[in-house]
């Protein structure tokens, strides 16, 4: 099936934020343990109407939904294939972290394989650490907040604030985006329930 987007649209779809990432896994229990113990996600209630094995976890403003892979035979004694090499150019989920050095030290303590990369642009340096979860999905931890969010075209800015409480928007598009991101963060913090 080939989907083609035709025509022009007045506005993009009315999105608010990333809600969750859904991952098929060999063992819900092993993956749960990884996302809880290594990445700090917490187990949350999952709808009881689901008739398949899985788990929902949440932290950092979004969720991870783990679904047991129906094509995997848990009773098969065949060892898991050697995971593919850790490739920073592959699909991955990325998280900002507070201390890249501490991340590397902790991964080493856990005996986890990882690769590092360094991105440099106009004197700004971003350190990246890549590793796999139990199913071979790649995770990146970085200090990406060092890179400013600057739209490609400063003359036409399409970023719009979610909140109507912004009375006077700054003239530079980069500042508008910063304002939108800060408002989004503060709204997420206010919506967090204990």
C-alpha positions as CSV (number, residue, x, y, z in Angstrom):
1,X,0.0,0.0,0.0
2,X,1.5,3.3,-1.1
3,X,0.1,6.4,0.7
4,X,0.6,9.7,-1.0
5,X,-0.1,13.1,0.5
6,X,-1.7,15.4,-2.0
7,X,-3.1,18.9,-1.9
8,X,-2.3,21.6,0.6
9,X,-3.5,21.8,4.1
10,X,-4.4,24.9,6.1
11,X,-2.8,23.7,9.3
12,X,-1.1,20.6,10.6
13,X,-3.1,18.1,12.8
14,X,-3.9,19.4,16.3
15,X,-1.2,17.6,18.2
16,X,-0.2,18.4,21.8
17,X,2.8,16.2,22.7
18,X,4.2,12.7,22.5
19,X,1.9,10.4,24.4
20,X,3.7,7.0,24.3
21,X,6.0,4.7,22.4
22,X,4.7,1.1,21.9
23,X,7.3,-1.7,21.6
24,X,6.9,-5.4,20.9
25,X,9.0,-7.5,23.3
26,X,10.0,-11.1,23.8
27,X,9.5,-10.8,27.6
28,X,7.3,-8.2,29.1
29,X,8.9,-8.9,32.5
30,X,12.5,-8.4,31.2
31,X,11.6,-5.3,29.4
32,X,9.6,-3.9,32.3
33,X,12.7,-4.5,34.6
34,X,14.9,-2.7,32.1
35,X,12.7,0.4,31.7
36,X,12.1,0.6,35.4
37,X,15.6,-0.1,36.7
38,X,17.8,1.4,33.9
39,X,15.7,4.3,32.7
40,X,13.6,5.1,35.7
41,X,10.1,4.5,34.3
42,X,7.3,3.5,36.7
43,X,4.6,0.9,36.1
44,X,1.1,2.4,35.7
45,X,-2.4,0.9,35.3
46,X,-3.3,-0.6,32.0
47,X,-6.9,-0.9,30.7
48,X,-8.4,-4.2,31.9
49,X,-10.1,-4.7,28.6
50,X,-6.8,-5.7,27.0
51,X,-6.8,-9.5,26.4
52,X,-3.0,-9.7,25.7
53,X,0.1,-9.6,27.8
54,X,1.7,-6.2,28.2
55,X,2.6,-3.4,30.6
56,X,2.4,0.4,30.6
57,X,5.2,2.5,32.1
58,X,5.4,6.3,32.5
59,X,7.9,9.0,33.3
60,X,9.4,12.2,31.8
61,X,6.0,13.2,30.4
62,X,5.3,10.2,28.2
63,X,4.7,6.5,28.3
64,X,6.3,3.3,27.1
65,X,3.8,0.6,26.2
66,X,5.2,-2.9,26.2
67,X,3.4,-5.6,24.2
68,X,4.3,-9.2,24.2
69,X,5.2,-10.3,20.7
70,X,2.7,-12.9,19.7
71,X,5.2,-14.4,17.2
72,X,7.7,-15.3,19.8
73,X,7.5,-18.7,21.4
74,X,8.5,-18.2,25.1
75,X,9.0,-22.0,25.4
76,X,11.5,-22.2,22.5
77,X,15.0,-22.9,23.9
78,X,16.7,-21.4,20.8
79,X,19.0,-18.6,22.1
80,X,18.2,-15.1,21.1
81,X,20.0,-13.9,17.9
82,X,23.0,-11.8,18.5
83,X,21.7,-8.2,18.6
84,X,22.6,-6.0,15.6
85,X,25.5,-3.6,16.2
86,X,24.7,-0.4,18.0
87,X,24.4,2.1,15.2
88,X,23.7,5.8,16.1
89,X,22.1,6.2,12.7
90,X,19.5,3.6,13.4
91,X,15.9,4.1,14.8
92,X,16.1,5.1,18.4
93,X,14.4,6.7,21.4
94,X,16.4,9.6,22.8
95,X,16.4,11.0,26.3
96,X,18.1,14.1,27.7
97,X,20.2,13.3,30.8
98,X,21.9,15.4,33.4
99,X,25.4,13.8,33.4
100,X,26.7,11.8,30.4
101,X,29.8,10.7,32.4
102,X,27.6,9.2,35.1
103,X,25.5,7.5,32.4
104,X,28.6,5.8,31.0
105,X,29.8,4.8,34.4
106,X,26.5,3.2,35.4
107,X,26.1,1.4,32.1
108,X,29.6,-0.1,32.6
109,X,28.7,-1.1,36.2
110,X,25.6,-3.0,34.7
111,X,27.8,-4.6,32.1
112,X,25.9,-3.1,29.2
113,X,27.5,-2.5,25.8
114,X,27.3,1.1,24.5
115,X,28.8,3.4,21.9
116,X,29.4,7.1,22.2
117,X,29.3,9.9,19.7
118,X,30.0,13.6,19.8
119,X,28.1,16.2,17.8
120,X,29.7,19.7,17.3
121,X,28.2,22.7,15.8
122,X,29.4,26.3,16.0
123,X,31.3,25.6,19.3
124,X,28.4,23.7,20.9
125,X,29.2,20.1,21.8
126,X,26.6,17.3,22.4
127,X,27.6,14.0,23.9
128,X,25.6,10.9,23.0
129,X,25.5,7.4,24.5
130,X,23.7,4.6,22.6
131,X,22.7,1.2,23.8
132,X,20.1,-1.5,23.3
133,X,17.1,-2.6,25.5
134,X,16.5,-6.4,26.0
135,X,14.8,-6.6,22.6
136,X,17.4,-4.7,20.6
137,X,15.6,-1.4,20.5
138,X,18.1,1.4,20.6
139,X,18.2,4.0,23.4
140,X,20.1,7.3,23.2
141,X,21.0,9.4,26.3
142,X,22.5,12.8,25.6
143,X,22.9,16.4,26.6
144,X,21.0,17.6,23.6
145,X,19.6,20.6,25.4
146,X,22.9,22.2,24.5
147,X,21.6,22.6,20.9
148,X,19.3,25.5,20.5
149,X,16.0,25.0,18.6
150,X,16.3,27.4,15.7
151,X,13.8,27.2,12.8
152,X,15.4,26.9,9.3
153,X,13.6,30.0,8.1
154,X,13.5,32.9,10.5
155,X,11.2,34.9,8.2
156,X,8.4,32.4,8.4
157,X,7.7,30.8,11.7
158,X,5.0,28.1,11.9
159,X,5.3,27.3,15.6
160,X,2.2,28.2,17.5
161,X,1.8,28.4,21.3
162,X,-0.7,25.9,22.9
163,X,-1.8,28.4,25.4
164,X,-3.7,31.6,24.6
165,X,-2.2,33.3,27.7
166,X,0.9,34.5,25.6
167,X,-0.1,38.1,25.1
168,X,2.8,39.5,23.2
169,X,5.0,37.1,21.3
170,X,8.7,38.0,20.8
171,X,9.6,38.9,17.2
172,X,12.2,36.2,16.7
173,X,10.9,32.8,15.9
174,X,13.5,31.0,18.1
175,X,12.2,32.9,21.1
176,X,8.6,31.9,20.3
177,X,9.7,28.2,20.2
178,X,11.5,28.6,23.5
179,X,8.3,30.1,25.0
180,X,6.1,27.3,23.6
181,X,8.5,24.7,24.9
182,X,8.6,26.2,28.4
183,X,4.8,26.6,28.5
184,X,4.5,22.9,27.4
185,X,6.9,21.9,30.2
186,X,5.1,23.9,32.8
187,X,1.7,22.5,31.7
188,X,3.1,19.0,31.8
189,X,4.4,19.6,35.4
190,X,1.0,21.0,36.5
191,X,-0.9,18.1,35.0
192,X,1.3,15.5,36.8
193,X,-0.8,13.7,39.4
194,X,0.7,12.0,42.4
